[in-house]
């Protein structure tokens, strides 16, 4: 008897399995008919299959869609009623019924149904959020938000479901509500504030959106003055908008609350400095000096204040030598006041460079650099940097053998490091100045492969200059004349350099180096404050040498002169847009886009 029962059970299992396979194959065929648009064949199979409870999960999605496609809402409602009764508690099927009412325009029925659905799950935030997710899949955003809000109340945290709701508001293009939800998320997850900043950066591209975020954060700060989260976000926002002083106002308040001697203010000042916002950097460093004169940030603030003023002076042509002399004195006073440490010795190096390259006081510069090099408190890196500077000064005094000795020392002491590569680059440049083009090029070819991006770019540029202008000139005469001009410019002998450039143009019409001559002419005109003349030379490069490597450089440089010196943003915008159209693959393309976004007021990286 027992054996007979086992045999009978096996037969039943085999039979049930066969039925299941047959049902699966039939469901697969019905779904294929639906996908191919053969609705009549599909519906016949679906109607047969829906009688079996086990077939519902296999056919539901496509069968429901088919009934909606055919606008057979009555049959769809009857089908869903049966399914919901058969699968009690399945929220997916229940939300499908809500979608049916929505599709059929039965608003009153929809409202009543959703209200009941909410009551049935009013104590279960998971169930409510699941309903919301299913509503989102049907693009029913408003009721989905309502369910998320109800789930949030049960949860008790204002940050609950914030990302889900923010995503919905974004789909609805309700950026204000979206912004508030992202802030809610940040409040509950302060460790993920970088994620929120990244979202804001990508989404809040319009000025009015940024202004709303600013207003919201200010209100939050006023209500919660001791919560640093909102200050952090507001500082970030102002930095993205390049409103460095506004960022500093918040950083200053943060320093006061945390009782730090200007740490946040120094951070903002350095960002302003790195972005060449000299006036803001000067104001912020001055504040730190005046407020925290006896604390650890003071020496660094003093040095960067002087450096900011120096950089500001250097951006205005012609250079104000009286201002340069005053800055050199400030560097000296900083050292005298504090004594030798890394910051003050670095200040002495800055002072020496002013004496050498702007005041033509080479003996003073040499004396200061040697003092730093011999100082026991000077770090090894600073000593190497001073040796490179001293090597440059020997070029000014016409002692190239001393220069190459110092460059080689630094290269040997800093092998396989950026400073060592810089030393090799300067040796290559020295060989270029002295007409030893083959040796220069051999150094440059090494640097192109084994160095930092900045040095690599410089090496590539100089190597190409030599290659392009010596390949068809066996005597290298014109190349040597051009190298002599670059040496004159390095020595600040600009009038002699201009005369030699004009001589090259007159004596060598049509030479391959002509575009390079125009480039140097533009550079010298800019330094002299002759902005229109600089643009004229750049135009010659673009018009006559549009195929050459300097073409995009000239086009972009013209745009920056128009924006930074002529301060004509409308014309600069047009120039930059045309630049991107003509040179989409240029190395300046990213910078051009950043300038355009800044002029438009977008958030930028």
Steps between C-alpha positions, in 0.01 A plus 500: 500500500779739596681423178181564299457839672855605413446398139175697484664807655779486243244487220328810644827691524589416142153600385510832691846577364381430146202731551729772637736474203205508262361806678839675489537432128149629437567816701823552308314471168229742618761755604677464165173566315451812712852626432447448127172695507277196431257599773213273396709183523663621820168583667353159422791330672506749790128447570553127515808530721354750748268226628806339660635682808854375434500658153419854619859603585609381153245703304377785720713787376438446129136393541420813700680719244306330217164574665604863545621520138159376385332737749300208637492654845203294618675170431820639654318592823333158524834331437675708769222437752551126457877528518493720812268253676721211394823676605387680813758750618685526166555875475614482138159379385321745729691795353418374150134548586579860605674548166193366322281762670758765412514392135123482473458847647307374804647760736245466778535123500881538494503739797273273703702188413836660587356632826388150597834355392677749723279417797559128455876557528504803728725338760751347259753740345648220289163419341428868440837556333445190287169644381681825422764317294232321299317827441824651371532212252164615359618865501240588761734742675261704715337204682847340531625810682194489725572139597866582567394788727272268694782245531730778623256594777502143625880488482532822696815626327480794258774342290307175445427436130657839417695370200192327361294816533778719362517278192124536452512877533783502249282303255227757555757779445412635844855605586405684817338198662780283365758730661322484834494121489871477424563726799277270708713208386821683593361577846448132567818385325768766558774254403356500146508876454746464210236295316245778549746762377564296188126476434452873545793570270346295221139612546494862620632666186266800489570814709149499651549141621827594665342807659223286650760261645686797644182643657403161643842445655509848651161436663626166631810669645286761673280231656790265583807723555702222661453245221805515271330299224321800352808722518700229324244481218475878469878538488511233230226677301676836513828342396331336203364840401847648555357732765810461714428787735146370566653159577744672733214664695367153585850361564573788736186422702593130501847584636340699781259220593771233499755732662756428229751780425390554140532145365190517279580856395849392394349218294273743315785746454715230341218399263459866400878521452514186286219642284687829459235701687770724640278767659298243694815318607653828619189588704477157664870469584489855643211396726691195628807713570303767684287252698742218577834679511639279775387161367653236272326623181662842520833431318333320211234770474768769489696327224194429286372853552822636353495232227140592412591867471801402291289297259249785474777742407632257238163484321506871418724606215740672496624373836510756782862473623431720804235252613744215436764667718246548779408131484865396515531706819192331648655157441817615676302639796314170539829316541635759742186486712464122533845362431602194298242229431363344183244776443738792552783340302252445216416871533868584454500292183201701374687819584809387308294427187357853507850649525623281215220510242322831567750736663814387312689471830678175432764530772234547768301205366811278492594594857150418631478167320843392623393596853197269477703219342753513784241530777480182706126541554424505129332176385672302226226577248526875563879483461458328162244760389737780594781333302274493193424869552869573537564311178249725325679807634828378356326493161415867557863578580628307198656211693331194348767258629405591858133449411548152361708403804219597736228342286696175489548503879125533555423230246744264673362578848138455393499206261163376372314787666323808358779725624761283328301510177472877529880518529541287187252724317698810594820336377323426172383861480856620564629282215225647281605856592861423415417337165575139595168382355581130467602469867196703606272273300651185650418629850152604392419163345572334835285751687206443267469144631603511864364806674203695629240630258607866526867428438413248231295761313786750519744236376273402212449864398872581495588173326244570226628854461851370439388218269266715291753774440822306449380217274531704179772740611837327510674810635259555791568874460140619536438260786807636677379859447163409645661324800707815559177701508355265761817544705464879477141474620611277788754770587225766488664674203168553328593786266793305360277195468238694301764636266639151438152357436433766238837424342412129475170586328665740256790273405309169488156552343289186498731306732338225708588687817283802409202392710732458801629853441145634500433308822794665676398840358155451652652401833719810513215728393283358779774558758530859378126550547436526124200268498364583155846457349532161670165397348619613154801267519281211621260561211791467257573153639137388472450646151831394342589190702162348583642155427793538741541396861481857632164572339284389792741661748463832320121474471460420868754762613307764308183401687674530839640843414154620400351369824778569752652824369243665273224370731256452212313187613252500211778499242701251706201264520462507120873441455501205740194339341662534158820356644318188622335462161829528309726317747287245694802282575727779624676469835332831588146372433428418865624841614292669230186321617579593859529867405171487310324338798646759735376786280155339487501454878487119497645291780843382385760243605 
